[in-house]
């Protein structure tokens, strides 16, 4: 707006509000927005550039279900009409009347829906947004205060966005008045829950301005409110409002990156040390939303935030505990962070949350705590600490929870703990196996994936395997191979291996499952490397029974395995070689695998850096070397130096397989030499 219009607006608010902003933009669409000098005033059309956060052309909300209007009572309260009268005064009055009306408007409870309806129904939102364009700070403060209260309503948030109020609010962040910036940030904290609003704030350059609001001195953060002077209180409230706004904005991955580049990380580290819970909660919420980004995970470690996050787990605030535990859940994907959590004493409060039966209905907190325990349990040292806290017993009590997310995290944590034999005993004695097996009927893919991992570890224990057989768990695990999720298929196939290996009658168990082997062989057509590797491991185990191997051979399994040999993935190489080693011993499979030209590619596996690949490859080569033609192919492929090196390995299985293959090659060479000598003698 030019200076002439500003003076006119100051002189008479009525002239600034009689026309809608849309009509003014139509009359002069070449004027630029103050926050965005390179963009036209009609920002709504400019912001429709491709963005991964939203594909809508209209503003949308984060809520899964659209906000439903509450049915209005036939008896409208008197406040409804009084509020509408005040809005009329704002429309028609001069500057003084506008300020007085705005002050009177704040005397009503604007957080109730009927009062919000009163403002919306009479067109008050357009008026309030228009007032933000004037240069009178008192008018703008009054209008923003009202907008901050009524923007708790989802529809009103959308309307503010549609009226292009975001650029005006961001312009106010340039004000020299702290209270004005505070209310502007509070309003953005509510409005930015609309997805399109988050894009507007980013495009208009609002994020760096909000980050600047967080830059206050540490002594203000660590001093109780009653000991702060008026100016310090203003700064504290401004930081809290800025933190709330950034919390809402951090739902967008683009916004997270701009926040990081704007220098938010050291400011978050400072604010975490605050004694003011209302400041720490939004900052912790921002951290947990940003913690899914690898760059933020590194920053959280380097800024030593983990210890402060852990300290807040002991807070009396459940919201703060929830945000803190969720932040650990998202950060603890690397060993360094898990170690820092343990060193800071974070494992005990996490287990204490799980033990507390009074918070069972607080699902977000329970999801955060169980998720953090799951991630921390990936480290062996942390499992030892969890054992002292009897964590497995506490987790078993949550296996009847109704939340899929809680169950996924609980089962994931159990899967990590039962990697150790003593925890398998604890789980079995706590009667946890029946609960795990009953969950196999779930349709939640992440839960099924973790169940397969947990039952795979349990099946390694003979006593647990007996219970699983009695519960018909193997059939249920096998049925997971039909799941459409590749990861569920893969981990189900891995779980099948110990189940078959440790069953009472492993061969008969597999044959008793109708269509089981056809299902396994059919998965060799998958395009997913993890699935192929897991299925090969299952075939290698199933084929140890001669009858099952005969059935697999009839299902043309060696032809499907031969199609996979030209791979460079060590994960697949390891289990594919094991499957070929198991299948090559039946009938003329050895010769057929040679004819299918599998020998030379398998020899190339010996160039891998993975010792496990060497082991299974040597086993496959030993079986394939039973055929003379294959021995010739191996020798020509240069396998001998690799086998000689493997003979010196400390792995007994690798030693024996390599030596056996060398023996077969050498025997063929001796027979050929004897044959040539005999010809010479003749």
Secondary structure, DSSP 8 states (H G I E B T S, - for coil): --HHHHHHHHH-HHHHHSS-HHHHHHHTTT-B-SS-TTSBS-HHHHTTS--TT---SS--BSSSS--------SS--HHHHHHHHHHHHHHHS-HHHHHHHHHHHTTS-TTSHHHHHHHHHTTHHHHHHHHTTSS-HHHHHHHHHHHHHHTTSHHHHHHHHHTTHHHHHHHHTT-S-HHHHHHHHHHHHHHTTBHHHHHHHHHTTHHHHHHHTT---HHHHTS-GGGS-HHHHHHHHHHHHHHHHHHHHTTSHHHHHHHHHTTHHHHHHHHTT-S-HHHHHHHHHHHHHHTTSHHHHHHHHHTTHHHHHHHGGGSS-HHHHHHHHHHHHHHTTSHHHHHHHHHTTHHHHHHHHHH-GGGTT-HHHHHHHHHHHHHHTTSHHHHHHHHHTTHHHHHHTTTT-S-HHHHHHHHHHHHHHTTSHHHHHHHHHTTHHHHHHHGGG---HHHHHHHHHHHHHHTTSHHHHHHHHHTTHHHHHHHGGG-S-HHHHHHHHHHHHHHHHTSTTHHHHHHHSTTHHHHHHHGGG-S-HHHHHHHHHHHHHHTTSHHHHHHHHHTTHHHHHHTT-S---HHHHHHHHHHHHHHTTSTTHHHHHHHTT-HHHHHHGGG-S-HHHHHHHHHHHHHHTTSHHHHHHHHHTT-HHHHHHHHT-S-HHHHHHHHHHHHHHHHHHHHHHHHHHHHHH-
